[in-house]
C-alpha cells in the first residue's frame, strides 16, 4: 500500500513539474515574439476618419 501511495506522489510531482515547464515555455515564446516587434517601426493600425465635419 505504501508503494502505491509513493508512486502516486511521484506521479503527481512529475505532473506538476511538467505543467510548470509548459507554462514557462509559453511565457518565453510570448516574450520572444514581443522582442521581435521591437525592431519594427510603429505597428499600430492606421485610422481613417470618415465622419462628416459639422
C-alpha positions as a Python dict, from the first residue, in 0.01 Angstrom:
ca = {
    (1, 'X'): (0, 0, 0),
    (2, 'X'): (285, 237, 83),
    (3, 'X'): (441, 174, -258),
    (4, 'X'): (118, 271, -434),
    (5, 'X'): (94, 595, -234),
    (6, 'X'): (460, 668, -312),
    (7, 'X'): (402, 607, -682),
    (8, 'X'): (100, 841, -683),
    (9, 'X'): (303, 1108, -504),
    (10, 'X'): (585, 1076, -757),
    (11, 'X'): (340, 1088, -1046),
    (12, 'X'): (174, 1399, -902),
    (13, 'X'): (514, 1568, -855),
    (14, 'X'): (618, 1482, -1210),
    (15, 'X'): (288, 1618, -1346),
    (16, 'X'): (333, 1944, -1154),
    (17, 'X'): (688, 1979, -1288),
    (18, 'X'): (575, 1922, -1646),
    (19, 'X'): (291, 2175, -1609),
    (20, 'X'): (532, 2434, -1472),
    (21, 'X'): (774, 2374, -1759),
    (22, 'X'): (498, 2413, -2018),
    (23, 'X'): (388, 2742, -1860),
    (24, 'X'): (746, 2871, -1867),
    (25, 'X'): (791, 2773, -2232),
    (26, 'X'): (470, 2958, -2325),
    (27, 'X'): (588, 3267, -2138),
    (28, 'X'): (930, 3257, -2304),
    (29, 'X'): (779, 3218, -2652),
    (30, 'X'): (546, 3513, -2591),
    (31, 'X'): (839, 3727, -2474),
    (32, 'X'): (1044, 3620, -2776),
    (33, 'X'): (762, 3718, -3013),
    (34, 'X'): (727, 4059, -2847),
    (35, 'X'): (1102, 4116, -2870),
    (36, 'X'): (1086, 4058, -3246),
    (37, 'X'): (844, 4351, -3279),
    (38, 'X'): (1086, 4590, -3105),
    (39, 'X'): (1294, 4613, -3422),
    (40, 'X'): (998, 4709, -3640),
    (41, 'X'): (859, 5062, -3674),
    (42, 'X'): (518, 5161, -3549),
    (43, 'X'): (284, 4863, -3581),
    (44, 'X'): (-35, 5047, -3485),
    (45, 'X'): (-318, 5034, -3739),
    (46, 'X'): (-399, 5345, -3939),
    (47, 'X'): (-731, 5510, -3857),
    (48, 'X'): (-923, 5694, -4125),
    (49, 'X'): (-1184, 5942, -4001),
    (50, 'X'): (-1493, 5930, -4222),
    (51, 'X'): (-1740, 6132, -4012),
    (52, 'X'): (-1877, 6449, -4169),
    (53, 'X'): (-1739, 6780, -4043),
    (54, 'X'): (-2002, 6981, -3853),
}
